[in-house]
Amino acid sequence: MKSYLSVLFALACFATLAGCNKQAEPLSSAPAPVAEAHKPLELEGPGGTVSIGDDLSAAQKAFPAPTDAKEFDSSLSFAMIAPEGWAWMDEANEVSFEAASKDGKIVGLVVTKRKKSDGEPGSFLSKTGEPTRKAEGKTAQMYVWESGDNARFWVTASGGSGIFDIGSMTIIGNKEDLKLLNYRSDDPENFVKQLDLVAEQMKDGSSLVKDAVGDAKKKADAGKK
């Protein structure tokens, strides 16, 4: 089975490429009316809820690691911003969770679900309400909810290239921090546009993209416990 953590690193790799590549054609996005999401900084897990600003123990209670999951005593997606944290990856059920922290308080949350059924925005929106902004492309969709200095992103991607095979990813954190990871709450169109471009390059056999993804996967596999 493909490493699930590798998928996370691949998506981060695509985000980096999106920030560097400015040659894509304009994307037709679908603007949405500004609306307050229902508790946009909160995630609900099998053990309760956890939110930005909570103690790390709240994440461990809300999202306890499954019996056979691989655990990490650090953050993953947020490593360059807040290396402290806790995460786990459950390959059997194709789900992963991450909480990044600073000074014992949670500053970032990530949940990734790989099953195709988890990439249906209809059921997701029924729980969160209409987003502040959204963008829809051929390969990916991104929805954004803003709440003060923080934002919540929901991304789904399935480009048929063998790489874009996540059902959905939810990432929550400070807007300025997330900009460093190329998640811009004010411009989801650019992120989606660049994912479309990368998917096309993958289909065309771009060595630059394949090498970058390969390197990301090697780093992911080297970091396993």
Sequence and secondary structure as in RCSB ss.txt:
>XXXX:A:sequence
MKSYLSVLFALACFATLAGCNKQAEPLSSAPAPVAEAHKPLELEGPGGTVSIGDDLSAAQKAFPAPTDAKEFDSS
LSFAMIAPEGWAWMDEANEVSFEAASKDGKIVGLVVTKRKKSDGEPGSFLSKTGEPTRKAEGKTAQMYVWESGDN
ARFWVTASGGSGIFDIGSMTIIGNKEDLKLLNYRSDDPENFVKQLDLVAEQMKDGSSLVKDAVGDAKKKADAGKK
>XXXX:A:secstr
   HHHHHHHHHHHHHHHHH                 SSTTEEEETTEEEETTSBHHHHHHHS   TT EEESS 
STTTTT   EEEEEETTTTEEEEEEEETTEEEEEEEEE SGGGG HHHHHHHH S SEEEE SSEEEEEEEETTE
EEEEEEE  SSSS   SEEEEEEEHHHHHHTT  TT HHHHHHHHHHHHHHHHTT HHHHHHHHHHHHHHHHT  
